[in-house]
Amino acid sequence: MSLHGTYDSDNIFAKIIRGDMPAVKVFEDDQVLAFMDVFPQSRGHMLVISKTSKARNLLDAEAKTLGRLIGATQKAVAAVTAALKPDGVMVSQFNGAPAGQTVFHLHFHVIPRYEGEPLGRHGEAMADVEDLKVLAEKIAAAL
């Protein structure tokens, strides 16, 4: 998919927001949701999404939405840092399929990095949901 197009209200994140698909949630409010990535690149990999915007990517996003999302992303980075003690944290956001975007609903990746551990390939291996629940509880407790 390109940078431009129509928002698909049946994308996986829209389904998660509606409750049609499960997610291992870390925190949420009326506008933002942070949850564990089921195809993590690293232990503690989270996604932060808007629950209200129909933006497919950064180019479609309203400034107010971006403000809320980056604030929630900062909160996620602080929580994962306190809970899991990574050596670093990578924050990424992709726009268009050639850039690596696979879900066309604006989102940020929060990926803890650990010295000596290579970054996994996204979408390669699905995590055990019970393991994700343990990580989510630990991260949420650090909020």
N, CA, C and O of each residue as an XYZ file, in Angstrom:
572
protein
N       0.836     -1.190      0.000
C       0.000      0.000      0.000
C       0.874      1.244      0.000
O       1.975      1.262      0.549
N       0.356      2.256     -0.620
C       1.108      3.494     -0.759
C       0.893      4.420      0.439
O       0.211      4.080      1.405
N       1.489      5.576      0.337
C       1.337      6.590      1.386
C      -0.075      7.167      1.411
O      -0.516      7.677      2.441
N      -0.773      7.092      0.307
C      -2.083      7.720      0.192
C      -3.157      6.673     -0.057
O      -2.924      5.687     -0.755
N      -4.314      6.888      0.506
C      -5.405      5.950      0.299
C      -6.494      6.162      1.325
O      -6.473      7.118      2.100
N      -7.421      5.272      1.309
C      -8.566      5.333      2.205
C      -8.319      4.444      3.418
O      -7.778      3.345      3.293
N      -8.714      4.921      4.574
C      -8.577      4.156      5.805
C      -9.469      2.916      5.739
O     -10.641      3.006      5.374
N      -8.914      1.773      6.090
C      -9.655      0.510      6.122
C     -10.099      0.244      7.560
O      -9.273     -0.078      8.414
N     -11.381      0.376      7.827
C     -11.889      0.196      9.192
C     -11.885     -1.261      9.637
O     -12.294     -1.566     10.757
N     -11.428     -2.163      8.773
C     -11.289     -3.565      9.151
C      -9.830     -3.968      9.352
O      -9.522     -5.159      9.401
N      -8.926     -2.990      9.471
C      -7.531     -3.348      9.751
C      -7.448     -3.921     11.166
O      -8.336     -3.694     11.988
N      -6.399     -4.649     11.436
C      -6.279     -5.371     12.708
C      -6.340     -4.443     13.922
O      -6.913     -4.818     14.945
N      -5.763     -3.240     13.833
C      -5.792     -2.333     14.976
C      -7.196     -1.782     15.208
O      -7.608     -1.608     16.355
N      -7.927     -1.508     14.145
C      -9.322     -1.063     14.299
C     -10.145     -2.164     14.960
O     -11.015     -1.883     15.784
N      -9.872     -3.407     14.601
C     -10.581     -4.538     15.215
C     -10.230     -4.663     16.699
O     -11.096     -4.980     17.514
N      -8.987     -4.420     17.047
C      -8.568     -4.454     18.453
C      -9.285     -3.349     19.225
O      -9.802     -3.591     20.317
N      -9.321     -2.152     18.674
C      -9.995     -1.029     19.338
C     -11.468     -1.345     19.583
O     -11.999     -1.046     20.652
N     -12.127     -1.946     18.597
C     -13.547     -2.288     18.732
C     -13.786     -3.478     19.649
O     -14.918     -3.719     20.070
N     -12.734     -4.224     19.963
C     -12.885     -5.430     20.782
C     -13.193     -6.663     19.966
O     -13.557     -7.700     20.521
N     -13.051     -6.567     18.643
C     -13.299     -7.713     17.763
C     -12.115     -8.676     17.725
O     -12.266     -9.837     17.345
N     -10.955     -8.199     18.115
C      -9.735     -9.011     18.179
C      -9.091     -8.771     19.534
O      -9.159     -7.663     20.066
N      -8.467     -9.800     20.096
C      -7.823     -9.624     21.407
C      -6.487     -8.897     21.294
O      -5.861     -8.862     20.234
N      -6.075     -8.324     22.403
C      -4.755     -7.703     22.511
C      -4.326     -7.781     23.962
O      -5.161     -7.773     24.866
N      -3.039     -7.855     24.182
C      -2.487     -7.834     25.530
C      -2.165     -6.374     25.830
O      -1.113     -5.861     25.449
N      -3.092     -5.720     26.519
C      -3.004     -4.279     26.766
C      -2.057     -3.961     27.915
O      -1.974     -4.684     28.908
N      -1.346     -2.848     27.739
C      -0.468     -2.338     28.790
C      -1.142     -1.149     29.469
O      -1.204     -1.093     30.697
N      -1.645     -0.201     28.684
C      -2.434      0.905     29.229
C      -3.296      1.490     28.126
O      -3.017      1.332     26.937
N      -4.358      2.176     28.556
C      -5.210      2.880     27.601
C      -6.002      3.963     28.311
O      -6.199      3.931     29.525
N      -6.445      4.915     27.518
C      -7.400      5.907     27.977
C      -8.435      6.060     26.866
O      -8.546      5.182     26.011
N      -9.176      7.130     26.861
C     -10.227      7.275     25.860
C      -9.696      7.539     24.454
O     -10.447      7.425     23.486
N      -8.401      7.894     24.322
C      -7.859      8.230     23.010
C      -6.690      7.374     22.545
O      -6.418      7.309     21.346
N      -5.996      6.718     23.464
C      -4.757      6.008     23.133
C      -4.756      4.613     23.736
O      -5.303      4.390     24.816
N      -4.139      3.678     23.028
C      -3.985      2.304     23.511
C      -2.543      1.859     23.281
O      -1.999      2.037     22.191
N      -1.930      1.280     24.308
C      -0.598      0.673     24.193
C      -0.752     -0.803     24.513
O      -1.334     -1.168     25.535
N      -0.228     -1.651     23.637
C      -0.353     -3.089     23.817
C       0.878     -3.804     23.291
O       1.671     -3.235     22.540
N       1.027     -5.056     23.694
C       2.186     -5.848     23.309
C       2.080     -6.274     21.853
O       1.007     -6.656     21.388
N       3.194     -6.207     21.138
C       3.239     -6.672     19.753
C       3.306     -8.198     19.778
O       4.176     -8.762     20.442
N       2.409     -8.870     19.071
C       2.397    -10.339     19.073
C       3.510    -10.922     18.200
O       3.778    -12.123     18.249
N       4.152    -10.074     17.407
C       5.317    -10.490     16.619
C       6.508     -9.623     17.037
O       7.017     -8.838     16.237
N       6.945     -9.764     18.278
C       7.961     -8.844     18.815
C       9.337     -9.021     18.192
O       9.755    -10.122     17.835
N      10.019     -7.892     18.079
C      11.403     -7.908     17.624
C      12.364     -8.014     18.799
O      13.555     -8.276     18.632
N      11.810     -7.803     20.004
C      12.604     -7.822     21.222
C      11.648     -8.023     22.396
O      10.455     -7.736     22.287
N      12.172     -8.514     23.513
C      11.356     -8.717     24.712
C      10.830     -7.371     25.209
O      11.611     -6.487     25.562
N       9.508     -7.218     25.237
C       8.882     -5.980     25.692
C       8.412     -5.068     24.574
O       7.980     -3.946     24.839
N       8.487     -5.524     23.320
C       8.067     -4.731     22.152
C       6.583     -4.377     22.273
O       5.733     -5.262     22.361
N       6.280     -3.079     22.275
C       4.902     -2.588     22.387
C       4.532     -1.745     21.184
O       5.396     -1.262     20.451
N       3.228     -1.575     20.993
C       2.683     -0.685     19.973
C       1.824      0.362     20.669
O       1.139      0.062     21.647
N       1.862      1.581     20.165
C       1.041      2.665     20.696
C       0.208      3.196     19.535
O       0.752      3.593     18.505
N      -1.128      3.202     19.706
C      -2.035      3.614     18.626
C      -3.073      4.610     19.143
O      -3.347      4.697     20.340
N      -3.632      5.348     18.205
C      -4.767      6.217     18.513
C      -6.042      5.386     18.436
O      -6.211      4.572     17.528
N      -6.929      5.598     19.389
C      -8.223      4.917     19.369
C      -9.274      5.735     18.621
O     -10.356      5.224     18.331
N      -8.976      6.983     18.307
C      -9.976      7.870     17.715
C      -9.679      8.290     16.288
O     -10.610      8.578     15.535
N      -8.422      8.335     15.892
C      -8.040      8.831     14.577
C      -8.193      7.757     13.504
O      -8.039      6.565     13.771
N      -8.493      8.191     12.313
C      -8.549      7.307     11.140
C      -7.334      7.557     10.240
O      -7.383      7.304      9.037
N      -6.261      8.050     10.826
C      -5.035      8.295     10.075
C      -4.369      6.967      9.724
O      -4.197      6.107     10.588
N      -4.004      6.805      8.485
C      -3.287      5.609      8.029
C      -1.804      5.704      8.367
O      -1.141      4.690      8.584
N      -1.288      6.940      8.409
C       0.134      7.154      8.655
C       0.356      8.573      9.160
O      -0.600      9.314      9.392
N       1.594      8.939      9.324
C       1.952     10.247      9.866
C       1.417     11.388      9.005
O       1.050     12.438      9.532
N       1.369     11.196      7.695
C       0.911     12.252      6.788
C      -0.575     12.553      6.942
O      -1.009     13.676      6.686
N      -1.354     11.566      7.358
C      -2.799     11.735      7.536
C      -3.183     12.261      8.915
O      -4.321     12.684      9.121
N      -2.260     12.238      9.844
C      -2.583     12.492     11.252
C      -2.817     13.963     11.567
O      -2.161     14.851     11.023
N      -3.759     14.188     12.446
C      -4.033     15.510     12.974
C      -2.961     15.837     14.024
O      -2.483     14.948     14.728
N      -2.591     17.113     14.120
C      -1.553     17.526     15.077
C      -1.922     17.131     16.505
O      -1.059     16.700     17.270
N      -3.177     17.273     16.864
C      -3.632     16.933     18.214
C      -3.437     15.429     18.478
O      -3.024     15.030     19.567
N      -3.739     14.614     17.477
C      -3.547     13.163     17.588
C      -2.074     12.834     17.798
O      -1.722     12.009     18.641
N      -1.224     13.488     17.023
C       0.214     13.243     17.154
C       0.716     13.620     18.542
O       1.552     12.921     19.114
N       0.212     14.713     19.077
C       0.605     15.125     20.424
C       0.250     14.071     21.459
O       1.064     13.731     22.318
N      -0.971     13.558     21.373
C      -1.404     12.511     22.304
C      -0.571     11.242     22.124
O      -0.165     10.616     23.103
N      -0.321     10.868     20.874
C       0.422      9.630     20.612
C       1.868      9.714     21.072
O       2.385      8.765     21.662
N       2.521     10.823     20.815
C       3.923     10.912     21.232
C       4.026     10.994     22.749
O       4.989     10.492     23.329
N       3.045     11.620     23.402
C       3.015     11.624     24.864
C       2.838     10.220     25.422
O       3.494      9.842     26.393
N       1.945      9.447     24.803
C       1.727      8.060     25.235
C       2.945      7.199     24.915
O       3.270      6.280     25.667
N       3.616      7.488     23.813
C       4.825      6.742     23.456
C       5.927      7.010     24.480
O       6.647      6.094     24.878
N       6.055      8.259     24.900
C       7.032      8.594     25.945
C       6.705      7.844     27.240
O       7.602      7.334     27.911
N       5.426      7.780     27.583
C       4.978      7.044     28.774
C       5.330      5.562     28.646
O       5.764      4.938     29.615
N       5.145      5.003     27.457
C       5.471      3.589     27.214
C       6.969      3.343     27.341
O       7.390      2.345     27.926
N       7.771      4.250     26.797
C       9.232      4.116     26.898
C       9.670      4.171     28.363
O      10.503      3.374     28.794
N       9.112      5.107     29.124
C       9.468      5.217     30.544
C       9.084      3.949     31.305
O       9.851      3.471     32.141
N       7.902      3.406     31.020
C       7.441      2.210     31.727
C       8.277      0.989     31.374
O       8.661      0.226     32.260
N       8.564      0.796     30.091
C       9.350     -0.374     29.692
C      10.784     -0.262     30.216
O      11.405     -1.267     30.559
N      11.300      0.957     30.274
C      12.650      1.171     30.809
C      12.703      0.831     32.301
O      13.632      0.165     32.758
N      11.711      1.288     33.045
C      11.669      1.010     34.484
C      11.432     -0.471     34.765
O      12.028     -1.032     35.684
N      10.573     -1.100     33.985
C      10.187     -2.482     34.258
C      11.202     -3.515     33.786
O      11.483     -4.480     34.496
N      11.750     -3.316     32.594
C      12.584     -4.355     31.986
C      14.068     -4.032     31.970
O      14.889     -4.895     31.662
N      14.414     -2.806     32.298
C      15.821     -2.379     32.378
C      16.622     -2.674     31.098
O      17.715     -3.235     31.175
N      16.091     -2.302     29.931
C      16.864     -2.522     28.703
C      18.067     -1.574     28.660
O      18.137     -0.599     29.407
N      18.999     -1.883     27.776
C      20.169     -1.024     27.604
C      19.855      0.186     26.730
O      20.587      1.176     26.742
N      18.769      0.103     25.977
C      18.315      1.193     25.122
C      16.886      0.915     24.686
O      16.370     -0.183     24.895
N      16.254      1.894     24.089
C      14.894      1.720     23.576
C      14.816      2.398     22.215
O      15.187      3.562     22.062
N      14.337      1.664     21.249
C      14.146      2.191     19.903
C      12.665      2.517     19.715
O      11.799      1.712     20.058
N      12.377      3.695     19.172
C      11.013      4.083     18.826
C      10.985      4.245     17.315
O      11.799      4.970     16.743
N      10.037      3.559     16.667
C       9.958      3.657     15.212
C       8.523      3.825     14.751
O       7.576      3.475     15.455
N       8.387      4.368     13.554
C       7.081      4.623     12.961
C       7.277      4.597     11.453
O       8.138      5.307     10.933
N       6.487      3.787     10.735
C       6.661      3.584      9.302
C       5.508      4.190      8.517
O       4.374      4.230      8.993
N       5.802      4.656      7.323
C       4.806      5.296      6.467
C       4.874      4.712      5.067
O       5.784      5.033      4.303
N       3.914      3.855      4.724
C       3.861      3.206      3.418
C       4.576      1.869      3.434
O       5.539      1.667      4.173
N       4.085      0.966      2.607
C       4.654     -0.390      2.548
C       6.144     -0.410      2.217
O       6.873     -1.197      2.821
N       6.638      0.421      1.282
C       8.076      0.394      1.006
C       8.933      0.775      2.214
O      10.113      0.427      2.271
N       8.344      1.488      3.180
C       9.066      1.877      4.389
C       8.942      0.831      5.492
O       9.562      0.961      6.548
N       8.139     -0.209      5.249
C       7.991     -1.270      6.238
C       6.644     -1.300      6.936
O       6.421     -2.153      7.795
N       5.733     -0.386      6.591
C       4.426     -0.367      7.236
C       3.601     -1.562      6.752
O       3.476     -1.801      5.551
N       3.042     -2.302      7.705
C       2.210     -3.465      7.362
C       0.766     -3.308      7.814
O      -0.126     -3.960      7.270
N       0.526     -2.455      8.801
C      -0.835     -2.157      9.254
C      -1.057     -0.670      9.007
O      -0.322      0.166      9.531
N      -2.062     -0.345      8.218
C      -2.275      1.033      7.801
C      -3.234      1.765      8.738
O      -4.314      2.217      8.356
N      -2.776      1.854      9.980
C      -3.383      2.611     11.079
C      -2.188      3.200     11.802
O      -1.317      2.458     12.257
N      -2.127      4.511     11.919
C      -0.976      5.178     12.524
C      -0.598      4.519     13.850
O      -1.441      4.351     14.732
N       0.679      4.147     13.983
C       1.159      3.540     15.225
C       2.661      3.744     15.390
O       3.401      3.954     14.430
N       3.072      3.672     16.650
C       4.482      3.757     17.012
C       4.906      2.442     17.649
O       4.160      1.847     18.426
N       6.105      1.998     17.314
C       6.708      0.821     17.930
C       7.635      1.296     19.047
O       8.411      2.233     18.861
N       7.552      0.652     20.191
C       8.475      0.879     21.311
C       9.197     -0.449     21.491
O       8.605     -1.441     21.916
N      10.492     -0.453     21.159
C      11.257     -1.702     21.118
C      12.470     -1.616     22.045
O      13.454     -0.945     21.733
N      12.390     -2.301     23.189
C      13.561     -2.331     24.077
C      14.735     -3.032     23.384
O      14.545     -3.992     22.637
N      15.934     -2.543     23.640
C      17.138     -3.159     23.081
C      18.046     -3.589     24.224
O      18.230     -2.870     25.207
N      18.599     -4.769     24.068
C      19.452     -5.362     25.096
C      20.825     -5.628     24.494
O      20.944     -6.231     23.427
N      21.858     -5.169     25.193
C      23.231     -5.351     24.740
C      23.498     -6.817     24.420
O      23.210     -7.698     25.230
N      24.044     -7.072     23.250
C      24.403     -8.432     22.853
C      23.261     -9.257     22.284
O      23.483    -10.388     21.851
N      22.035     -8.719     22.272
C      20.889     -9.450     21.705
C      20.493     -8.801     20.388
O      20.132     -7.624     20.360
N      20.556     -9.556     19.298
C      20.189     -8.974     18.003
C      18.691     -8.682     17.930
O      17.881     -9.331     18.591
N      18.353     -7.709     17.128
C      16.959     -7.360     16.905
C      16.320     -8.410     16.001
O      16.847     -8.723     14.933
N      15.190     -8.948     16.431
C      14.495     -9.944     15.625
C      13.799     -9.303     14.442
O      13.624     -8.086     14.389
N      13.407    -10.133     13.501
C      12.663     -9.650     12.333
C      11.181     -9.605     12.682
O      10.631    -10.565     13.223
N      10.546     -8.493     12.371
C       9.134     -8.332     12.687
C       8.296     -9.279     11.833
O       8.528     -9.425     10.633
N       7.331     -9.912     12.466
C       6.429    -10.807     11.750
C       6.965    -12.207     11.569
O       6.305    -13.047     10.958
N       8.145    -12.472     12.088
C       8.773    -13.770     11.874
C       8.270    -14.842     12.844
O       7.984    -15.965     12.429
N       8.164    -14.509     14.107
C       7.748    -15.490     15.107
C       6.718    -14.890     16.050
O       6.933    -13.823     16.625
N       5.610    -15.578     16.200
C       4.568    -15.112     17.109
C       4.954    -15.460     18.544
O       5.416    -16.564     18.833
N       4.753    -14.490     19.431
C       5.082    -14.688     20.844
C       4.003    -15.509     21.532
O       2.865    -15.572     21.067
N       4.365    -16.129     22.631
C       3.408    -16.839     23.476
C       2.585    -15.784     24.219
O       3.148    -14.910     24.879
N       1.273    -15.861     24.115
C       0.389    -14.859     24.720
C       0.559    -14.799     26.233
O       0.495    -13.716     26.815
N       0.772    -15.922     26.868
C       0.969    -15.917     28.331
C       2.247    -15.168     28.703
O       2.274    -14.447     29.700
N       3.298    -15.333     27.914
C       4.535    -14.582     28.152
C       4.291    -13.085     27.982
O       4.806    -12.276     28.755
N       3.501    -12.717     26.964
C       3.187    -11.307     26.737
C       2.390    -10.724     27.901
O       2.595     -9.571     28.281
N       1.491    -11.514     28.461
C       0.687    -11.049     29.603
C       1.576    -10.757     30.810
O       1.365     -9.767     31.510
N       2.558    -11.605     31.053
C       3.488    -11.387     32.168
C       4.277    -10.091     31.951
O       4.424     -9.283     32.868
N       4.783     -9.902     30.725
C       5.519     -8.677     30.417
C       4.622     -7.445     30.551
O       5.040     -6.435     31.118
N       3.396     -7.520     30.035
C       2.465     -6.386     30.087
C       2.168     -5.997     31.534
O       2.124     -4.812     31.864
N       1.967     -6.987     32.392
C       1.689     -6.706     33.808
C       2.887     -6.026     34.459
O       2.729     -5.084     35.236
N       4.064     -6.502     34.144
C       5.288     -5.917     34.712
C       5.464     -4.478     34.238
O       5.804     -3.597     35.029
N       5.234     -4.240     32.950
C       5.378     -2.881     32.400
C       4.294     -1.967     32.969
O       4.579     -0.835     33.361
N       3.056     -2.454     33.015
C       1.951     -1.644     33.549
C       2.188     -1.278     35.005
O       1.816     -0.186     35.434
N       2.797     -2.164     35.767
C       3.067     -1.895     37.177
C       4.094     -0.765     37.350
O       4.163     -0.142     38.409
N       4.886     -0.510     36.309
C       5.894      0.534     36.372
C       5.364      1.906     35.952
O       6.101      2.892     35.973
N       4.097      1.964     35.575
C       3.519      3.261     35.141
C       3.393      4.223     36.297
O       2.930      5.349     36.116
